[in-house]
Amino acid sequence: MTGSKVAIWWWIAVVLNYCGLSQEAMMIYSILIAVDFATGILASYYVWDDITSKRSVKWLIKKLSLLMIPFVVALFVKWTGYDAKVVLTTTLSILIASEAYSVLWNLLSIQTWQKVKESDAIKRLLNKLLNITSEKKQ
C-alpha cells in the first residue's frame, strides 16, 4: 500500500476508535451496503426494468448516507452520556440486520422475477432513536 492509503486507513481507524465503533461491525455494515446496492441495481434491471442513471446515483447517495448514521449516533451518545457500548452495539446490529434484510428482499425479487415490496427498517430505527432521546429529555 502507498503512504496515502495507509494514512487514510489510519484516520478511519482513529475515527472509529474515538467514536467507540467496532471496526469489524462497521466493515460488515459497509460490505452489506455495497452488496445491497449491487443487488438493488440487479433487481431493478432484471425484474422491474426501470433502471436509470439518475435513479442509480440517488440510490448510491442514499446508501453512502447510511454510513453516517453510526458516526452521528456515536457522537450523540458521547455528548449525552448514554451507555455508549449498548447504544452503539444495538444501533449497528439493527443497521446490519436492515441491510441484510434488504439484500434478501432484492434476491427474492431476482429469484421470483416479481417486484417485492419491503418495509424500511432504517426508518423504524431512526424513529426509535428519536423516541428514546425525547423520552430522556422529559
N, C-alpha and C positions, 0 to 999 in steps of 0.2 A: 504494500500500500504506500501511496505517496504521503508526504508530510501533511498536505492539506486534508486528505481523507482521514488520517489519524486524528488530526485536530478536530474535525467535525464530529467524529465518533466520541472523542474525549469530551467535548462540550455536551453532547447528547447525554452521555453517562453522568456528567456533573449535574445537569438539569434534572434528570430522573432521580438522582440521589437526593438533591436538595428538596425536591417535591415529595420524596418518600414513595415514589412509584417503583414497582417491581420491574426490572429490566426484562425479565422473562415474560411477564404478563403483557407488557407493552409490545414486545416483539410478536407474541401470539396475536394480539389485537391488530397490530399493523398488517400482519400476514393475512388475517381473516378479512380485513378491509380490502386488501388488494384482490383476494380471491372472490369476494362478494362483488366487487366492481367488474371483474372479468366475467363471472357467471351471469351478472346482470346484463352486460353487453351481449353475451351469447344468447341469453333468453330473449332479449329484445330483438336481436337479429333473426334468430331461427324460429321463434314462436310467434312474437307479436308483429314482426315485420314493420316496425315503426322506429327504427334507429336513425338518428340524425347526429351530425357532429355537434350541433348546438346542445342537444339533449345529453350527449356523452360528456361534454365539457361541464354541464350543470351537475351531472352525477359525480364527476371527478371532484369538483369543488365541494359538493356535499360530503363525499367520502373523506376528503382531506380535512374538512372542518371537524369531522368526528374525532380526529386525533387531538384536537384542542380540549375536548371535554375532560379527560383525566387531569390535564395540567390546570385547568380552571378550578376543578373541584379540589385538587391538591392544594393550590394556593389559598382557596377559600377556607379549607379545613385548617391550614396553618394559622390563618388570621383569626378564626373564630374559636379555636380551642377544642373543637370536637376531637374524638378519638380517631386520629388520622389512620391508623392501621385498619380499623374496622370499616370506616367510610371508604377508604381507597380500595381495599380488597373487595368490598361489596360492589362499588361502582365499576371497577374493572371486570369483575365477574359478570355483572349484568351486561356490560358493553360487549364482552367476548361472546356471551350467550346470544345476544341480539344479532351480532354479525354471523355467528354460526347458523342461527335460525334463518337469517336472510339468505345465506348460501344454500341451505337446504330447500328453501322455497324456490329459489332460482333453478336448482337442479330438478325439482319436481316439475316445474314448468317445462323445462327442456325435455324431461322424460315423457311427460304426458302430452306434449305439444299443445297445451292449453294455458291460457293466462290464469294464473292462480293468484288471488288477492291475499296479501299477507298483512298482518297487523303490525304496527310500528312500535317495537319495544323501546326504542330510544325515546320517543315522546313520553311513554309511560315513566321511564327512568327520570327524565328531566322534571316531569310533573311531580313525581315522588320526592325528588330532592328539593324542589321549591316548597312543597308542603312541609317537609321536615324543618327547613330553615325558618319558615314563617311561624311554625309552632313554637320554636325555641324563643323567638322574639316576644311572644305573648306572655 
